[in-house]
Structure formats: C-alpha cells, structure tokens
Amino acid sequence: MFTQDYFEKHFKLHNKIVLYTPDDIKLEFTKEPHFHMSGGHTSLDLMDVEDLTSFCNARGLKTKPSNNITV
C-alpha cells in the first residue's frame, strides 16, 4: 500500500516512477504540472499526490513485477 509521503519523497528526487499491475503490466507515471500515467494501452492524467495514491492503492499496483512465468 502506497502513501502520499512515499510519492512526495520519490518525486522530489525523480521525474518518473514505474509501477506494475497485479497482471505485471508496466505503468509509467511522470511528474508534469500534474501526474501523467501511460501504459497498458491507456493514458491518464491525475491532479495531485492524493489522486495518485488513491489510484495506485485501488488498483493494487506494486513497485516490481511478480515474474510469475507459467509454461
């Protein structure tokens, strides 16, 4: 679960963050005048850190892919 503090600290040092959905789809969030997400055939704008935090937690995003490879 992400917190607003986590994203605030991250974006003070970096301009983007890559997160993964539970299905390991890569999503890239960039800091512009607002937060922008691209990935998974979707593009979305989020207004602030609170929106970003809610979005990530509601969708179960994570910082690393699970690498569950099935054959």
C-alpha positions as CSV (number, residue, x, y, z in Angstrom):
1,M,0.0,0.0,0.0
2,F,1.4,3.4,-1.0
3,T,1.2,6.6,1.0
4,Q,1.3,10.2,-0.1
5,D,4.6,10.7,1.7
6,Y,6.1,7.9,-0.4
7,F,5.2,9.6,-3.7
8,E,6.2,13.1,-2.4
9,K,9.7,11.8,-1.4
10,H,10.1,9.9,-4.7
11,F,9.1,12.8,-6.9
12,K,11.4,15.2,-5.1
13,L,14.3,13.1,-6.5
14,H,12.9,11.6,-9.7
15,N,10.6,12.7,-12.5
16,K,9.0,9.4,-13.1
17,I,8.1,6.1,-11.4
18,V,7.4,2.7,-12.9
19,L,4.7,0.6,-11.2
20,Y,3.2,-2.7,-12.2
21,T,-0.4,-4.0,-12.1
22,P,-1.2,-7.4,-10.5
23,D,-1.0,-8.8,-14.0
24,D,2.5,-7.3,-14.4
25,I,1.5,-4.7,-16.9
26,K,4.1,-1.9,-16.7
27,L,2.7,1.6,-16.0
28,E,4.9,4.7,-16.1
29,F,3.9,7.8,-14.1
30,T,5.6,11.1,-14.9
31,K,5.6,14.3,-13.0
32,E,4.5,17.2,-15.1
33,P,2.3,20.1,-13.8
34,H,0.2,17.2,-12.9
35,F,0.8,13.4,-12.8
36,H,0.5,11.5,-16.1
37,M,0.2,7.7,-16.5
38,S,0.9,5.8,-19.6
39,G,0.9,2.1,-20.2
40,G,-1.4,-0.8,-20.7
41,H,-2.9,0.9,-23.8
42,T,-4.1,3.7,-21.6
43,S,-3.2,7.4,-20.9
44,L,-4.5,9.2,-17.8
45,D,-3.9,12.4,-16.0
46,L,-4.1,12.7,-12.2
47,M,-4.3,16.0,-10.5
48,D,-2.2,15.6,-7.3
49,V,-0.4,13.2,-5.0
50,E,-3.6,12.3,-3.2
51,D,-5.2,11.2,-6.6
52,L,-2.1,9.3,-7.5
53,T,-2.0,7.5,-4.1
54,S,-5.7,6.6,-4.3
55,F,-5.4,5.3,-7.9
56,C,-2.4,3.1,-7.1
57,N,-3.9,1.6,-4.0
58,A,-7.3,1.0,-5.5
59,R,-5.7,-1.0,-8.4
60,G,-3.2,-2.9,-6.3
61,L,-0.1,-1.5,-8.1
62,K,3.4,-2.6,-7.0
63,T,6.9,-1.5,-7.5
64,K,8.2,-4.7,-9.0
65,P,6.7,-7.3,-11.4
66,S,6.0,-10.7,-9.8
67,N,7.8,-12.6,-12.6
68,N,5.4,-15.5,-12.4
69,I,6.2,-17.3,-15.6
70,T,4.0,-20.3,-16.4
71,V,4.7,-22.7,-19.3
